[in-house]
Amino acid sequence: MKLRTNDGAAIIEFALVLPILLLLVFGIIEFGFALYDKEVITNASREGARYGIIIGDPRPTTSQIQNVVTTYLNNIPLVGWDASKATVGVTGAQGASGSDLTVTVNYQYSFLVLQNLIPGFNKSITLNAQTLMKLE
């Protein structure tokens, strides 16, 4: 009577499960980076809005608010950050007290690994952040 072992079966099972495991791990990492970047652009739009609603004579201009947002974004370490992929929009700057100020940041996030692992996967997604505050 000959005894058989299952040593080869474990290797084959691991080889079949490994691609799925790698996709899952890299997917978690990639979307974690994307969520981090989303939080950063949300904070940048909030900082720009806070700067824009202050009482002053004269009130901050659209370009000054955009500079605050851009400076904030350039000082935060974002994975694969490219300033040319970000756009900052400001509406309602230098308005009357009680009017709305809106700061919008759009960023084109490019995936680092998933685009190479999954054929046909979008190479990038657009992250949007908007903050609305009342002028003081």
Sequence and secondary structure as in RCSB ss.txt:
>XXXX:A:sequence
MKLRTNDGAAIIEFALVLPILLLLVFGIIEFGFALYDKEVITNASREGARYGIIIGDPRPTTSQIQNVVTTYLNN
IPLVGWDASKATVGVTGAQGASGSDLTVTVNYQYSFLVLQNLIPGFNKSITLNAQTLMKLE
>XXXX:A:secstr
      HHHHHHHHHHHHHHHHHHHHHHHHHHHHHHHHHHHHHHHHHHHHHHTS  SS   HHHHHHHHHHHHHH
S  TT  GGGEEEEEESTT  TT EEEEEEEEEEE SSHHHHSTT  SEEEEEEEEEEE  
